[in-house]
């Protein structure tokens, strides 16, 4: 899944820290068969940043993990929790 990491880490986000929700929504369009419940579960309780406008910024590593979980239709592995 190095291809997935490359796609996420090279995605043209507005913030260096990571993804705004609208950017996540655009990225998800590339994965029409993703299990969105597994994707959202993997993001539950993760650490994130906030921009100057109060919008959440999801870190790249968390988006990679959430995508893997959604694509593979699985829960997060313990070692994936940061």
C-alpha positions in Angstrom: 0.0 0.0 0.0 2.9 2.3 -0.6 0.9 3.8 -3.4 -1.8 4.9 -1.0 0.8 6.5 1.3 2.3 8.4 -1.7 -1.1 9.6 -2.8 -2.0 10.9 0.7 1.4 12.5 1.5 1.6 14.1 -2.0 -2.0 15.3 -2.0 -2.1 19.1 -2.5 -3.5 20.1 0.9 -4.0 23.7 1.9 -2.1 23.0 5.2 1.2 21.3 5.6 -0.2 19.5 8.7 -2.8 17.6 6.7 -6.4 17.5 5.3 -9.4 19.8 5.8 -12.7 17.9 5.6 -13.4 19.2 2.1 -10.0 17.8 1.0 -10.9 14.4 2.6 -14.2 14.4 0.7 -12.4 15.0 -2.6 -9.9 12.2 -1.9 -12.6 9.8 -1.0 -14.2 10.2 -4.5 -11.2 8.1 -5.7 -12.5 5.2 -3.5 -16.2 4.6 -4.3 -16.3 1.2 -2.8 -14.7 2.1 0.6 -16.5 1.1 3.7 -17.2 4.5 5.2 -18.1 3.1 8.6 -14.6 1.6 8.9 -13.1 4.8 7.6 -14.9 6.9 10.2 -14.2 4.4 13.0 -10.5 4.7 12.3 -10.6 8.5 12.7 -12.6 8.4 15.9 -10.6 9.8 18.8 -7.5 10.7 16.8 -5.5 13.8 17.4 -5.9 16.6 14.9 -4.9 20.2 14.4 -7.0 23.3 14.0 -6.5 26.0 11.4 -6.9 29.8 12.1 -10.6 29.5 11.1 -11.3 26.7 13.6 -11.4 24.0 11.0 -10.1 20.6 11.9 -6.9 19.3 10.1 -6.6 15.6 9.9 -3.0 14.4 9.9 -1.7 12.5 6.8 -0.9 9.4 8.8 -4.5 9.2 10.2 -6.0 9.5 6.7 -3.7 6.7 5.4 -4.8 4.5 8.3 -8.5 5.3 7.8 -8.3 4.7 4.1 -6.6 1.3 4.7 -9.3 0.3 7.1 -12.1 1.4 4.8 -10.6 -0.2 1.7 -9.7 -3.4 3.5 -13.1 -3.4 5.3 -11.5 -3.9 8.8 -11.0 -2.3 12.1 -7.7 -0.6 13.1 -5.0 -2.8 14.3 -3.6 -1.9 17.8 -0.2 -1.0 16.3 -1.9 1.5 14.0 -3.1 3.6 16.9 -1.0 6.6 17.5 
